[in-house]
């Protein structure tokens, strides 16, 4: 059963947000490059002067709190339940807290402050904005709480580890490649993203744009990036708007599970079914019907339950002193195997899977 806690008072949120305005301005303005560049230039917050003991016993009775970008989002329900299962196996306690909106950064700050007051052992957070949570997360770390980001990162100095779904570059480029093959590398395309400030989305889109510069994509043109804010109705309306504005649109990439499902729902019941190609990141359970009825040829994703599980194992290893987040350290993650911490404190889950009519019934998540 998911546990919920109340956020700290809004006055505390206002103070924290005011303190982080300088960090969050570029992202709030919708400029994606500056947020990404800033994240790449700062160092992860491995504890200064601390050392890891890889042979230290795993502590039990720890409390690890998951703070997803949005609660009641099917993707995060799956990922966080993966974290819950891992923590149960380890003998730890799990809780999930969060906002109902995928763009309520003040709400996320408030929850971090509350978790800090409650003195949880670790926080696993999927950030709505790379900078807005930094003051609150740094305060948590100064109080001895371990901080792991998953799915969507903060600036590296605001956490100890980032659990990445896959290589950001591989994800961005592979989605363009997948759509290119489906379109025979010809036609106008659009991107239906989540929020303008979403770190992961902006990073992937940056690599998509770069991939489109290659010679084989010379006849494919990116005409617009739309934002559905990880809201089903907004994403549905944005899809409709794209096709009204660009009636000759040939393809859409939606690197968000909410967005791709909403876009598929619209296309499936419209005159554009079979005429506009849709791909991106989705879950097999959400997309199965649209693959089988011909709306979608193929899409990709990692297993979100494994992502949540890896975040839980990483948080536990940090809280047990087995790792500090330094490059080159390794830790074990149960049946997932052993993982090595890369540059900037990034741990990569693995390559995504492409789902098509030929294999989608082999997967159930």
Secondary structure, 3 states (H helix, E strand, C coil): CCCCCCCCCHHHHHHHHHHCHHHHHHHHCCCHHHHHHHHHHCCCCCCCCCCCCCCCCCCCCCEEEEECCCCCCHHHHHHHHHHHHHHHHHCCEEEEECCCCCCCHHHHHHHHHHHHHHCCCEEEECCCCCCCCHHHHHHHHHCCCEEEEECCCCCHHHCCEEEECCCHHHHHHHHHHHHHHHHCCCEEEEEEECCCCCHHHHHHHHHHHHHCCCHHHCCEEEEEEEECCCCHHHHHHHHHHHHHHCCCCCEEEECCHHHHHHHHHHHHCCCCCCCCEEEEECCHHHHHHHHHCCCCCEEEECCHHHHHHHHHHHHHHHHCCCCCCCCCCEEECHHHCEEECCHHHEEECCCCEEEECCCHHHCCC
